[in-house]
């Protein structure tokens, strides 16, 4: 008796699990099929809507409209349709006149071209001519390639025509087969035209009436398919959405936009096997449960105790790991900060040493250079006028001395820290003076800088001479950048924005490489290859502007030009009075 009861219980449980598992498997299968239906429907709608507006948009082009009206070139229309089809990834795009004759097509230069073919019998042509739009799925009568046709009527000066785009949906079918997605797509009559199952193609879900068969024959929708000789796929249907056939169950949904039917199917053999396996497992589990119940009850408290200890240990490990991570992060940040501080101090010391060295160099060679220039001047004055060779050599020597004097002047400007004398000035005045200063150099290059002066005064607290020095330096840099460049232009704009006076110097030169931009304002950095530049100009400009609480920003695109933006705060009434 003790053995019979467990066996009866196990048998009862197995039977109940069989029934329950079968119902559950069917329910889960229907749920999965519904999800597959939703995803497939959205994918098909997205593919159809992708080109839904293409006929309307293409029909607005003047080449298409002129071709329809008979006033334009058909070849231009062919080329345009071919270009649009390629860019829009459409299979074909073609224009039909009011008699159904194709007058322009994207495949005009390929075998199987639609040009000259008459499609007046196709529903997409008739619907578009009657209501303005039309759609139709069928096998192409010219190419034999199936596709979805979207059409739009075009009216031009009393002449009507239809513009049609053909969309190839077979890539969706390839994706379904590759992904083992058991889905199919049927038209409004229930004829499957796309399917992951090859044996379902061009078969009807339900029996077709003679009227439908006659209509399909008239429109040549599935020309060559034996629709009337194959049995229907659905053998029984519980409702409009649930269907079943030979060895499969499925769910069917209708797409509102096209009237098509999306079918998601699944084999029933796997469901039966799953139900049987669940019943066997339930029977064995019941027997095992009866046998192990007492032992489980005895060990329950021991397992609970071990789990509690394990959780406490894991909590301690997690807390310690978090502490170590925070400590490592803090130490890493301290190292980064120390490294940055060290680099900044090293750079500051280098710049200070550079300034002291520049001052020493200027002090040591300024007076000898002046004496040498005076000696050469005296030698020129006492030279025989007929001795031109010696005169040229003396002039060349004096030119080299002047070049050295200019270099020492730049070094002196870089090394000296002048006290900034502020006064209320109209910023346009030093800009104009700087333009006059560089005018000879600009005329020699054949470039006339364009100055876009403001309509009113822009007053700042600064030094007019030092601002003029900044602008002249920027203009000379711009002139060097556009030298030997075709269509060279230099533009200077001055305006007020956000409480700042904004001066922009823009050129169309070769530009500055992106990797050099961060270094161009550093002392002794130069991108010029002539050797005549010390690389101090922009550094001096930046130092002068900082004395006036201003700034300097440089942006450049190689091959397009450079823009330098100078900003100086607008003078306030209080600041002007104090000055």
PyMOL commands that set and color helices and strands:
alter all, ss='L'
color gray80, all
select helices_A, chain A and resi 2-50+54-58+62-69+74-88+123-131+170-178+198-200+210-219+269-381+388-415+427-437+439-445+464-482+514-519+537-547+573-578
alter helices_A, ss='H'
color red, helices_A
select strands_A, chain A and resi 92-97+102-105+133-139+146-156+159-167+183-186+192-195+242-245+248-254+261-267+423-426+450-452+459-462+490-497+500-507+551-557+561-569
alter strands_A, ss='S'
color yellow, strands_A
deselect
rebuild
show_as cartoon
